[in-house]
Amino acid sequence: MTFGFVLREVAPVLLASATAGMLNAQELAQPQAPPAEAPARPAAREGAAPSAENNALVDEMTPELTASIERGLAYLAQQQNEDGSFGDGNYAQNVAITSLACIALMGDGNLPGRGRYAQQVERGLRQVLDKASDSGLIAGETATGPMYGHGFATLFLGEIYGMTQGGGETAESRRLHEAVVKAVRLIEQTQNPEGGWRYNPVPHDADVSVTICQVMGLRAARNAGIEVSKDVIDKAVRYVRQAQNGDGGFRYQLDMGPSAWPRSAAGVATLYYAGIYKDLSIDRGLDYLKFSAMPGQVAASRAHYFYGHYYAVQAMYLAGGEHWAAWWPAIRAELMMTQREDGSWEDRSVGSTYATAMSLIILQMPKRYLPIFQK
């Protein structure tokens, strides 16, 4: 059985995509930039550099990078379980890791019915759809903090839906459409009064880490033509802005936590994916990231390393200009240096499948295949 999708032509030099990391306040104490007074209301900036979307650097892709990606993709494809899921141990059948692994494969242009790893993406898609409940929540039976997985799954399904023009008139495409719509509505309905989201699908408290997952899911769905509430996005922007500290970094929740580079990368990315491109909050967040986590120059904490760099590279890509020119060669070199002989990357907390998927998403950004990175 194959999904009868109608594929959208995707120019390799014009498109690109995205997530996991289970964060908590205690794990995220990081070096902080010199304090500076935060403006009461961030103002728009003029003359911002265009994103890297249509402004590729010279030698963004090198033969060495291509070889590294090929080895990583081959390793990742081999890690898929018989049921189509990715992940093992405590993360077996994990919706977030399955979604991220499929997004990494899609970063090479693979879609159901198209590409070397089409079968892996199709099997992963079916597994994620099987986890979609009538309420709209997409999560495994034993998932803790299910809104993480839900956000990543919504991103994955939104990207599939957008890249296949809705999938055509088939039962499978209608199932995909229904899952995306229900997933979006659940996100909208579980936003808390502050404007953010937390581990469970109830509108109580919120944190920056879970909030970025939901905003990216909403952005992917909106890009694919699914209606998304503007009020929900506006409230999310207000929440994230309020979470920015005086040093330009972001705290875990509004009432607690110092700045930390992984969640600060998520905070900047949230603003970009909410449609804010020129803003002092973004400028200050980018400066904080370069001060506290520049690859090869700063001894940043390894806690949530792949999570942080997943969002940081997106922030720098969307910032473009000197930000992308400095960050991209540095993170490319660092990841290529830490790749293992079998093509994988290692994360001792979440596992090599997760680390490899995140690394491949980062390293394939210059291919520009996935719609989520477009403005």
N, C-alpha and C positions, 0 to 999 in steps of 0.2 A: 504493500500500500504506500503510495507516495502522495504528497500534498500537491494538488493541482494549482500551483501558484503561477500567476502571470508576472514575470520578472520585469522590474524597471531597469532600464539601462543606467548603469552607474559609472561615470567617468572616473578612472583611477586617480586622476590628479585633482579632482574637485570635491571629494567627499571624505569623512572619518568617525570612532566612538569610544565607550566606557565601562566595575565598582566593588570590594567588600572590605570588611574590617569591622570587627566587633569591638567598639570603643567604650570605655567608661572613664569616668572622671579621674579615678585613682591612677590609671595607667598612662596619663597623658601630660605629665609635667615635663616641659621642655625648656631649652634656653629661650630667653626673651630678648627682643630688641630693646634698645634704649627707649624709655618711656617718652611719650609725647601726648599732649592733650588732644583728645578726640573732639572733632567739631561736633556741635550739638546736632546739626543737620548736614550730612554729607552733601556736597554740591557737585553738580556735573562739571567735568573738566572739558576743555576744548582741545582740539588738535590731537586726539588720541591716535596712536598708531593703528593701522588696520590689522585685523587678525591674520594669522598665518594661512588661512583657508586658501586664498588666492595669491599668496606671497611666499612661495617656497624658497628656502635657503639653498645656496649652492651645496651640492653633495649632502643633502638631507638623507638620502639613501645611498649606501655604499655596498660594494660586493660583500664585505665582511658582515654588514648588518643583514643583508638578504640571507646569507648562509645561516646566521644565528637564528633568524626568524623561522627558516625552513626546519631547522632542528627542533626548535621549540614547538612548532605546530605538529610535527610528527609525534613528539612525545605526548603532547596534550591529547591528540586524537586517540592514542593508545590507552589513555586513562579512563575512557568512557566505560561505564558499567553496562551490563547486559540490558538493563531496563531503560537505558538512554541517559541516566543521570551521571553526574560527575561528583567526585568527593568520596572520601572513605573515613573509617574510624568514627569519631564524634561528628563528622560532617558528611556522613553517608546520606545520599539522596537529598543533599542540601540544595534548596531552590536557588539561593544566591550563587553558589559555586557553579551549579549547572548553567545558570544564565550567563555568568561571566565567562565560562569556558566557551559557550556558544558564541558570545559576542567577540571573543578573541579569534575564533575561527571565521566569523563574518568579517573581521578586519582584513582578511585576505581575499574577500570577495565571495566567500562560500555562502550559499543560500540553499534552501530545499530545492533539489533538482538542478543545482548549478555549482560546479567547482569540485575540487578533489575531495573536500571534506563535506560535501552536501549531505551525505547520509548521516554523519555525526550531528550536524545542525538539525536535520529533520527529526532524528530520534530524540535529541535534547528538547526540541520544541514540543514534541508529543508528551514527553515527561512533564514539562512545566505546565502544559495545558491540563494534564491529568491532576495536577495539584490545585487547580482553580476551583474554588467552592462557589455555591450559589450566592453567597454573600458578596463575592468579588475578591475575597482574600485568597492570595496565592501563597501557599505554605505547605511544608511537609507535616506529617502527622505529629511528629515529636519536636517541631521547631520551637526554640525559645527565642524571644524577640522577633516574632514573625514579620514585623514591618520592614526589617532589613531585607529579608528575602523578597517580600512583596514589592518593594521599590525596585530592586534589581530585575525581578521578573517582569514588571511593567515596562521597564526600559527595554529589555530584550524583546518582548512581544511587540512593543511599539516600533522598534527598529525593523523587525521582520515585516510587520504590517505596512510600514511606510516604504520599504525597499521592494515590496512585491505588489505595490499599487492595490493593497487590500486583499490580494490573493486570488482574485477572480471569483466566479460564481460557483463555488463548490461547498460541500458540507464542511470541509476542513477550514476554509476561509471564513465561513460564517461563525464557526466555533471560535476562531481566532479573534474576529471582530467583537463578538460578545464578551470574550474574556478581557480584552483591552478596555472596553467601555465599562464593564463592571469594576475592573481594577481601578480605573480613574475615579469612578464615583465613590468607591470605598476610601480612597485617599482624600477626596474632597470632604467626605462626611466625618473623617476622624481627625481633622486638623484641630488643634486645641485653641483656646481663646488667645493665647500668645501669638499664634501663627505658625507653630511648628508641629512636629510629630515625635512620638517616642516608640518604644519597643513593641507595644501592643496596639491593636486597632481600636483604641478608645481615646476620646479627646480630653485627656487629662494633662499630663506634663509633656515636655518636649526637650529635645537636645539637637545640637547642630548636626551631629553625625547622621542620625536617622532622617533629619529634615532634608539633607541634600539628596538622599536616595529617592525620596518622594518627588522632589522638584525635578530631578532628571527623568523620572518615569513620566511625570506630567508633560515635560517638554517633548519627550519622544512621541507621546501620544498626540500632542498638539501638532507636531511636525507632520504626523501621518494623517492629519485631517480629523482627529477626534476632538470634539468640543471640550474645552477646559475652562473652568471658572476664572475669570480675571481677578475677582475678589480674593480667591484662594491664593493666587500668586502674589498679589499685592500684600496680603497679610504675611506670607512667607518672607517677603523682602524686608518688611518691617522687623520681623523677628530676628532675622540674621543680622541686620544692621545693629540692632540693640545688643547683640552678643559680641560685638567687636570691642576689644579692650583699647586702652590708650596707646599701647605699643604697636597697634595695627593688626595684631593677631586676634584670634577668636577664642572665647571661652566655651566650655562644654555646654553649659546652660546659662540662662540669663542671670541667675542669682549665685553662680558658683564657678570656680575654676580659673586658673591662670591661662594665658595663651599657650598653645602648642601647635607645632607646625603641621601635623596631619589634619587636625580639624580646621586649622586656618586655611589650608588649601581647599578644604571642603566648603568653607564659608565663602571664599572668593568665587569658587565655581558655582555656588548657589546663586549668587548675584548675576553672574553671566547667563546661566540657564534660565533665570527669571526674566531675561531680556534687558538687564542693566549693563551697559557697556562702557559708559563714561561716568565715573563717580570717584570721589575722593576715598571712599571706603575701599574700592578696588585698588587704587593706587597704593594706599597704605598697607593693604593686605599683601600685595605683590612685593613691596619693599620688605615686609616682615619675612616672607618666605625666602627671599634671597639672602637676608641676614642670617636666618636660622637653619636653612636646609639646602643651600646651594650644593649640588652634587660635586664631589671632588674638592671642595673648598671648606666646607663646614662639617664638623664631626657631630651631625645630628643624631638624635637617639634612633635606634633601630626599631623601637616599638612602633608597630603599625607602619612599617617602612613601605610596603607595597600599596597599602591603602593611601598613605600620604602622597606618594609619587604618582599614583593614578590620578588624583585630583590636581596635584601641582602641575603636571605636564599639560593637563587640559586648560588650566588657568593661564599658563604661559602661552599656549597655542592661541587661545582666544585673545590674549593681550597683544600678541604679535610683536613686531618691531624688535627692539633690543632685548626684550624679555625672552622671546622665543629664541633669538640668535644666541643668547648666552646659555639658556637652560637646556635646549635640545641636545647639542653635542655633549654636554656634561652628563646628562642622565643616560644618553645612549651609550657612552663609554663605560659608565659605571655598571649598567645592567649587562652589557656584553662581557665585561670582566668577571662578573659573578655567576654567569651561566655555567652549569655543570656539564660534564662530558656527555651525559645522556640527553642533553637539550633542555633540561628543566632548571627551575630556580627553586630555592628552598625557603620555606617559612615554617619554623618549628612549632608555631602555635596552630596554624590553620592547615598546613600541608603544602606539598609541592604542586598539586594540581591548581590550587588557588594562586600560589605565587607565580606559576608559569602563565596562567591566564592573564593575571594583572600585568606581568612584564610584557607579554605579547600585545596586549591592548596599547600599552605605552609605546612600544617600539614600532608598531604599525601605523601610528598616527600620520606619518608623512604619506601613506598610501591614499588617505582621504576617501575611504570607501563609505564610512558610516555617516548617516545624516545627522546624528546628534551633535556633531561638532560644527555644524553650519550655523551661522548667525541668522 
